[in-house]
Structures are given as structure tokens and as C-alpha cells.
Amino acid sequence: MGIVEIRDLYYSYPNTKAQTLKGIDLTIDKGEFILLTGPSGCGKTTFCRCLNGLIPHFYSGKLEGEVTVAGLSTTENSTPKLAQNVGLIFQNPDNQIFALTVEKDIAFGLENLGIPREQMLEHIDWALDNTGIEDLRERGTHELSGGQKQRLAIASILAMRPDILVLDEPTSFLDPLGAIRIFNVLETLNREHGMTVILIEHRVDLASQYADRVILFADGRILRTGTPEEVFKLEETRLTGVGIPKILELSRRLNQRGLSFKPLPLSPDSFIEQLERNIPRMGIRRHERAVNQDLEGFTGEHSQSPIIQVENVSYAYPSGVQALRDVSLTIHKGEFVAIMGENGAGKTTLVKHFNGLLRPQEGSITVDGVDVSQVSVASLARKVGLVFQNPDDQLFSENVESEISFALNNFGFEKEVVEKRVGWALNLLGIERYRKSSPFILSGGERKRVALASVLAWDPDIVVLDEPTIGQDYAQKERLRHFLMQLRIQGKTTIIVTHDVEFVAECKPRIVLMADGGIIADGTTKEIMTDADAMERACVSPPEITKIFSRLARSGLPGDVLDVDEAVEMLMRLKEVSP
């Protein structure tokens, strides 16, 4: 018998006819490392809520079937009793944090378990160290950035050392190096302590290197289960809209072009070994390739028209935390800019100045020639649309249609225009079927799309998106990427704050790197992504393809390849000239 046993599980939320889970049968053995993947809204989060009794004890709805965890029936045992065996880390860390300080929040669960004080302090120290937030021990939880809150949520559960750890996108708010650190901790808990790990994660490049088994969800059902190699190589996996690890995708496309990769590799070592067999003399000469830079950085016709000017801006929160230190930055009309850096670097604080939510304590900011400190947030909102990192900070209406139309009505658009813009936004982000649904019953990724739609609908001149890819499956990211390309062609100014290096590598914006409240690098995607020192200072890991080609540079290949398209074209030219 497995540590998790699920038989004939069906579930539908209150006041909805459609079933979210449809006949789930699954056994998970003790000590397995499971990756749950599937398109946004397919039932993954609902499934996880069934594992610790949130369904049916908190979410009522209609539950059929049996769920047994560590020998306990989730319907017959309370959530507190189940919590002794199952730790659940929510998709949104704010749903899980309620103590006043970081240390007290981690201590809460341990106190409930009756852990002795000395042992409790050891557990707290260990959790703080392994999540990289030792220096935040005394910090107020309300003062933390989104990524810092996520690390705290993970630490509070890790400290209790449950037998089963269920994590719903635990790295979505984290910088890349922070995500790697968390995965290394999970691997240690799994391999050395026998903890069962059940993980929902859209960072499949990283997660697939740790998972024993992948379970692919689609439309409330388990579509496929198997090893990462078995599941990700299938065409049906791609058709669900799930992302494929970049190494595997590159190998698959090279296979189609006549280079043999069997089996398809998931690790850089395996890829490089097979590539060297395919092109044994690739190091004889250096190879040149054309790089598509049509849209990289900013477009020339707009480059001399500043629309946002930041001059020597500093800002400290009431707690004394210095979030910005003498920041100067010029963003030109029509530019596409990605602001990247570690958690707490000041990225979100900076963009909140662009629409007046925060005002400079030192220095000045002008938007289209207007000093933001002299005008209201309401007057700036028509020009600057800001989508928050956490959609729950932005959503409030009773249904999706009302949410999207709210700002349009406030801005005085005619009824016919409002209807047209709402329909356009719903279709753009694939949420038409949720028009009359409450945004609060949607998945995290779907709520993020509603927040995006509510801002994009009024067509602001400047669009600022804080972590727009959080909770989005690969198909939705592609949809968003193409839309951002359209905005560039239209001359819109677009600014994204993101940790998603793969998304940035494919979009090729200008990159502004931040660390410790300041700007440490500013340049094109290729310049920044291949600046190892600056990337390390900002705690940003290069794209998976760039990591591989930085190693292949020793053999004479270019080390600055950013994405799969560029890699395929370069390697096929290499194959043509190799003896």
C-alpha cells in the first residue's frame, strides 16, 4: 500500500456543475519525488487540496471517492490531524503567512505540534538556513517581497519535517538561484530522509532533473504517468500546452533535422556527449552564425524619445529597509524592458513609482514629461497600467466580466466600447468561458490572466507587468509572448519584472539587472545573459541553452546562444560544414 492512495476521486466546487476532478486513481509510494504538471486550470491545485483535507473540510463542494494519506482517510480525519503527516505549501504565500515576524511564523506550526523549545529553535535555524532567509529572522512579514514571502512559506512547512510534502508552484516568486537552492533542499529531504515530495511546477527544465515520476493532468484527469523522459517525449504532452524541458526540445528538433539523439537527453552532460558523437570534429574551427536581432533591445525610431526618466531615486520603507539606492534609469517610448534580479532587489518597489503608488523620497521620476510626485495615482493610471505580482491584490469584483470592465467604466468609455474591449481581453487571454465566474474560484494562473486582462483592456500607453508568467503554462506564455511582440510593433512601452529567464531569452528585451536596491547592469538580452559576473551578482541564472553552450565554447562553438531556435540553426550549419 502506498503512502497516498486515491480511488475513483471526483470533485466539484460549490455552486458549479462542472467537475474539476474526474475519476482520479493513483498510488504514490513512500519516498517518491512526484512532479505534477498540466495546463493551467486542469485540476492540479484542487488535487493537492484533497491531500491534506482542505477538501472537503474547508472547501465543501461535492466529493466522491476515497483519499487515504499515511493510512488516514481525509474525509474521516480533521485537517489538523492530517497536517502532522502532510505539509502543504500554497501557490500564494499570503494565504499561509499570518504571524508578525518571520521567526514567529515558522515557530507557529512547531508550537502546535508540541515540539520542545530547544528542538524548535534548531528546526527554525535549519529552515531559515536552507531557504536562505537567515537575515530576515526578525523582519516583519508585511515588509517582505513576494519572493521572500514564498521562502518563508516553504520554511514554515519544512521546519515541521512532515512525511509528505506537497508544494504548489513553490518557486514561482523566487529568483533562479533561489529556486535551485529550494530544489536542492527538496532533493536532500527526499533522498536522505525519505520524505515523499509531491510538486506542482511549471519550471520543468529544473523540476524534471529531480523527479522520479511525472504525472500529467489534463481536464481533471490523469492523462499520463511515467518517468520524465517517458512523459515529456510524447507528442500528446506537447499538445496539452505543457512546457517541454529545453534540452529535450532542442534534441527533438535536431532529430527531425537529421542529428540522432537516442534516448532524448534531459541533462546537459547527456546532451553534450551525444552531440560530440554526432559532430566529432566540431572543435576544428570557430563557427559564425547569424543572430536574429530584429527586435532585440529597443527599436531605433523610438530610442530618442524618453517616456520614463528616473533620476537619483532612493526609497526606504517605514521599517528602515532601504529598497532603492540612488537609481537612475531612462526608458524610451516603444521600448520593451525586462527588470530582473534577486528577491528583495527593489524591482517591484521601482515600478510602483511609475504610476505613483510610491513617491520618491530622494530624486525624481517623470512619466511622459510629468513629475509623478505632483499628480494623483488616478491621473497616472490612464497612461500607466500596472499588473501586480499577486493577482489577489488586484481582484475584487463578483465576476470576471465586471472585473475587466471596472476601469473602462471609470474612465468613461462608451458602453459599446466597453463590451468590445472586454470581449477582446477575454479572448486574448483565453478566459472567455469564465466571463460570469467569480475570479476567486479560479486557479492562480487563471486569476493572473484576469488581472492582466483588466489592465490590458483599457489600452494604456505604458504597460507594466510584475511577474506576468507566474502560474502560466507554456501555451499561455507563448500567447503572452506574441502579444508583447504586438505591443512593440504598435510602439507601446512595455516593462516586465520577472525571474523567468527562459521567457526573457525568447522575448529578447532590453534587460535592467538590479541588486541590493541599485542597477548593476543594463543592455541587450545577449549582452546581459552572457555577462556571468553581473548575472551572478543579481542571482539570475542563465537560460538552460546558454548554460550548455557556455560549456561547448571550449570546443570552439559560440558561448552566447540564448534559445532553442538559435541553437538549432547554428548546429545545423555546423553539421553542414563538418567533415
N, C-alpha and C positions, 0 to 999 in steps of 0.2 A: 504493500500500500504506500502511495506517495505521501509527501508532506502536505500537498494540496491535491484534493480530489474533487472534481466538478462533474456532475452528471445532469445532462438534459436541462441546462440552465437557460431560462427565458426571463427577460425583464423589460418592463415599460415604465417610464416615469409617470407621475401623477398627471392627470388631465391630458394625456396623449394616447392616441390609439396605436401609433406605430411602435413596434418593439425595437428596443435598442440592442438587446442581445437575443439571439435566435438559435437556441439549441446548442449551447457550448458543452462539449465533452472533452475533458482534459485531465491528465495526471502530470504533476510536477514532482520529481524526486528530490529528496533532501540533498542539498549541496549543488544543485544545478544553478547555472547562470543563464537566465532566460531573457532574450530580447523580444519584446512585443512591438510589432511595427504594423503599419497600415495607414491608409489615408485619413486625414483629419475628419473626425466625426464618425468613425467606423465602430466605436464602442469600446476602445481600449481603456479609457478612463473609467467608464462605467464598470467594466470588468474588474478593475483594481478596487473600486469601492465595494465590490462584493466580497473581497478577500479579508477585510477587517471588520465587516459588519455594518459599515455605514449604510449599505443596502442589506437588509431592509430597515434597520433601526433608526436611521436618520432620514434617509430618502425612502418614503413609503412606497408608492407605486405598486406594481403587480409583479411579484417574484414567483417563479415556478422552478422546480428542480432542487438539487442538493449541492451545497458547498461545504466541504469539510476541510479545515485548516489545522494542522498539527493535532489531528484527532478530534477537533471541536467543531460542531455544527455551528455555522454562523447565524442561523435563524434561532437556535436554542440557547446561545450564549451571548452575553452582553458585549458591547464594543470594548469597555474597559478590560474585560477578561481576555478578549481576543488580542488586545493591544500588548499583552505580556508576551505574545508569540509573534505578532505581526506588526512591523513598523511601516507606516505609510507616509511617504513624503509627497505632498501635494504639488500639483502643477504650478499653483500660485502660492508662493511662500507667505503672503499676507494672511491666507486662510489658516495658518498654522502658528503664527507668532503673536503672542499677547502679553508676555512679561515686559517689564520696563527696561531691563538691561539684558545684554547678550548672555551673561553668565546665569542670571536667574531663569532665562528661558530654557537653557539647556538643563538646568537643575530641576525644572518642574516635573518632567517625566520620571526622573530618578527618585524624586521625593515620593511620588505616587506609588512607585514600586517598592518603597521602603528600604532603599539602599543606604547602608551606614554612611555617615558623613565623610570619613576618610576615604572610603572607596568611591563615594560620589565625586569628591574632588579629583581623584585620579581619572575617573571617567570623563569629567569635564575637561581636564587638561589634555587628555588624549584626543577628544573630539575637536577641541579648538586647534590643536596642532595639526591634525590630519586634514582639516578643512581650510587651513591657512588663515584663521581669523584670531590668532592669539592676541594680537594687538587691539582687538575690538572687545575684549572681555568686559570692560566697564562701560562701553558705549551704549547709549540709549538706542533701543531697537527702532524708534521712529526716525533716527538720524541716519540709518543705513541706506546704501544704494540698493537697487534691485538685486544685483549680483551678490552683495554682502548678505542680504536677507535670505537669498537662496542657500548660501553656505551655512547660515545659522540654522535654517530649517533642516538641512542634512545633518548638521552636528547634533541637533537636539534628539534626532532619532538614532543616530549612530551610538550616542552615549549610552543608550539603553541596551545595546547589543541584542536585538531580537533574533530569533531563529530564522525568521523570514523577513526580508527587506524588500518592500515594494516601492518603487520610485517612478513617479510620473514626470518625465522630462526634467530630471534633476539638474541638468547642466544648461538649460535654455537661457538663463540670465548670466551665465558665467563666461568670463574671458577664456580663450582656448587653453591656456596653460593651467588655469584653474579647473577646467573640465578634465584635463588629463590627470591632474592630481586626484580628483574625486574618483576617476575610474581606477587609478592605481590602488586607492584605499579599498574600493569595492572588490578588486581582484584579491587583495590580501585577505579580506574578511571571508571571501568565498573559498579561496584555495587553502588557506592556512587554518581558518576557524570553522569551516564547513557551513557558513551562512548561506542560505538559499536567497538568491538575488533575482527579482522579477522587475524588469526595467522597460519602461516606455521611453523611447529616444529616437529623435529624428536625425541625430548626428551618427548616421550609420557607418561612416568611414571609421569613426573611433569605436563605436559600440561593437561592431562586428569582430573586432580583434580580441574581444574579451568573452563574448557569448559562446556557450556550448550549443545552444539551440535557439533558433529564431521561430517565432510564431507569428504568422501573417494573418492579420484581421482584415476583413472587408465586409461591409454592410451587416455588422453584428454577428458575423460567423467567423470561424477559423477556416481560412482558405487553404493554408499550407503550413506544415511544420517540418523542421529539419535543421541540419547544420547551416551556418551562414553560407557556405559555398553552395549547398543544395538549393536553398531558397532564393538567394539573390541572383543566381544564374538563369532562373526561369523567366520566360517572356511574360507570363501572367503576373509576376511580381512587378515588372515594369508597367504593365497595363493598369495596375491598381493606382498608380500615381506615387508609389513609394520610391524614395531615392535609392540608387544603387551605389555602393562604395566606388569611389573614383578610380581606384586601381583596377577593380573588376570591370568597370565600364570601359576604361582605356583598353584593357586586354581584349574585351569582347569586340570592340570596334577594329582593333588591329587584326584580330582573327578574320573578320569579314573582308579585310584588305590583303589577306594572304600571309600574315605572320602568325605562326602557330603558337598558341598558349594553351596547353593542356596539362593539368587542370587549370581553370582560370584562377589566377593568384589573388589572395586577399591581403598579403603582406608585401611591403616594399622589397624585402630580401628575395622572396619567391619571384616577383616581377622582374627584378634586375637579373637574376640567374637565368630566367627563361629568355629575356631579351638578349643577353650576351650569347646564348646559343643560336638565336635567330640571326643576329648580325655580329658574327665573331670578330670582325675586324673594324668595328665601329670607331675605335680609337685612333685609327691611322691618320685621319685628317680632321680638322675642325670643320664643322658644317654650318652654313648660314641658312637662315630661313626668314621668309617674310612674316612679319607680325602684323596682325590686323589691329591697327591703332585708330581706325576711323572715328571712334567715339571716345577713345581713352582720354582721361583728364577733362578738359573743357573745350568747348567749341570756340574757334577763333573769333567769330563775329561778335561774341558777347564778352570776350575776355577783357575789354577795356571799359566795361560798364559796371562798376561796383554796385551791388544791391544791399549787401550787409557788410558793415565795417565795424570791427571790434578793435578798440584801441586801449591797451594797457588796463584791461579789466581785471579786477580782483573781487572775490566774493567769499565771505565766511558765514557759515550758519550760526544761529544763536548759541549753539553748544560750543562754538570756538573752532570747529573743524574748518580748515581753510580749503575750500573746494576749488577755487580758481586763483592763480597767481600770475598777475601781470600778463594776461593773454591778449595777444594782438592777432587779428585774422581778417583777411578780406575775401569775401565770396562774391563772385561776379554773376551778373544776370545770365541765366541759362546754364550755369554750371551744375554738375552732378558731383556732390561731395559726400564721402563717407568719413565719419569721425569714429576712430577706433582707439582702443586702449583697454587697460585692465579695469576691473571693477573698482569704483571709487576714484577714478582718474579725473573726474569733473565733466564728463561728456554730457550727461543729462542736464547738469547744472548750467552748462554753457548754452545749450539750445533753448532752455526755458527762459533765457534772457531775450531770445529773438522775438517772442510775442508778448513780452512784458510781464510774464508770470513772476520773474525775478528781476530786480533792478540792480545795476552795478553799484557797488559800494565805493569803488575807485574806478576811474576810467570812464569810457563812454561807448555806446553802441548806437549806430544809426541803421535804420532799415528803409531803403529807398529814399535816403536823404532826411528821414525823420528821426529825431532823438527819441529812443524808446522810453526814456525816463520822463518825457514831457507829455505822453499820451496814454490813454487807457488801454487795458487789455482788449476791451471790446472793439476799439477802433483799429487795433492791430490785427485782430482776428480775421477780418475780411481779407487781409493781404497775406497773413502767415497762418497756415493751417498746421497744427501740431497734433500728432497722434502719439499718445502716451505709451510708455513701455508696458504698463499693465492696463489692459482694456477695462478692468473693473473700476479704475479711477476715472473713467470717462463715460461709462454707460449708466443710464438712469431711467430710460423710457420703458413703457409697458410692453412695447413690441418693437421689432427691428425696423419696420417702416416708419414709426414715429421717431425713433432714434435718428434715422438718417434725414428725415425731413425737418427736424427741430431747428437746426441752424439756418436752413434755407428759408423757413418761415420767419425767423427772427431778422434775417437780412432783407426781408420784404420782397422776395421773389413771387411772381405771379403763380397762381395755383397750377396752371398748365405746365409751367417751367419746373415747379417743384415735383410734380408727378413724373415728368420726363427725366429729371436728374436722379430721382430716387430709383426709378427703373433701370437707368444706366448703371448706377453704382451697384445695385443688387446683381445685375448680370455680370458686370466686370469682375466681381469677387466671388461669383458662384454661390450666392446665398439667397437667390430668388425664392427657393422653397421655404425659407424661414421668415418671409415677409411679415406674417401675422404672429410669429412666435415670440415669446419673451427672450431677450438676449441672455438672460441668466440661467436658462436651461441648456444653453449651447455649450459645446466643448470650448476649451481655452483657445484653440486655433480659430474656431468659428467666431468667438467673441472678438478676437483680434481683427478679423475681417470686417465685422460690423463697425468697429471703431475706425478702421481705415476708410470704409465706405462713407461714414458720417462726415469725415473731413474732405475726402476727395469730391464728394457730391457738390460742394459749393465752389469748386474750381479756384482755389487760392493761387496767387502768383508764386508764392513760396510754399513748398510742401516740406515739412519736417517730420520724419518718421523715426521714432525711437524704438529700436529693435523690431522692425516690421516682419521679420521672418520667424519670430518665436511662435511655436505651435503649428507652423505651416508645413504641410507635406511637400514633397518635391514638385508635384504638379502645380500647387498653389504658388510656390516660389517662382516657378517658371512663368506663371501668369503675371505675377508681380514684376518680375524682371522685364518682361516685354512691355508692361505698362510704363515702367520707369524709362525705358528707351523711348517710348512715345512722348513722354513729358519732355525729354531732352530735345527731341526733334521739334516740339512745339515751342521751345525756348523757355520752358518753365525752369525755375530754380529748385533743385531737389537736394535735400540734405538727409542722410540717414545716419543714425547712430547704431552701430551693430558690432557683434562679435563674430558674425557669420563670414569667415574668411573665404569659404568656397563661393558664397553668393557674390561677394565683392570681386573675387577673381574673375567671375563670369561677366559681371556688370562693367568692370573697368572704369570706376570713377576716379576723380582726384581723391587722395587719401590724406587726412589730417590725423596724425598719431598724437595721443595725449598720454601723459604720465604725471602723477603727483600734482595735478592741477594746472599743468602747463602743456604747451605744444612742443613736442620734441622732434617732429619731422613732418614735412608737407611736400607732396609731389604726386606723380602719376602712380597708377597701380603697380607697374613694373618696377619703378624706382623704389617704392616703399617696401613692396613684398620681397624684394631681394636684398634689402638692407638688413642684414642679420642682427647687427648691433642695436639698431633702432627698434626692430620688432621685438627683440628680447627685452629691452628696457620697458616697452609698452605691454609686455606679457601677451603678445599676439603671436600665435603660431602660424607659419606659412601654410598655404594650401597643400593638400596631400601630393599633388602632382609636382609642385615646386620642391618639396622635400626629396622626392625621388630624383629629380633632375639635378639637384644640388650635389647628390652623390655621384650621378653619372657624369658630372662635369670633369671628374678625374680622368675619364676616358675620352675627353675631347668634345663631349656634347655640350650644348648651351645649358647653363645652370639656371636660367631665368624664365623657364617655361611655367606658365601660370595655370592653364586649364587643359581639359581633355582635347578640345578641338585643336589647340595649338600643338599639343604633343603628338596627336595622330598625324597631322600634316608634316611635322618636322621628321618624325621617324619614318614615314613612308618615303620622303625624299632621301633619307639616309639609306633606306633599303635599295632604292634605285641606283645609287652611286657606289654601293658596297660591292667589292669583287666577289 
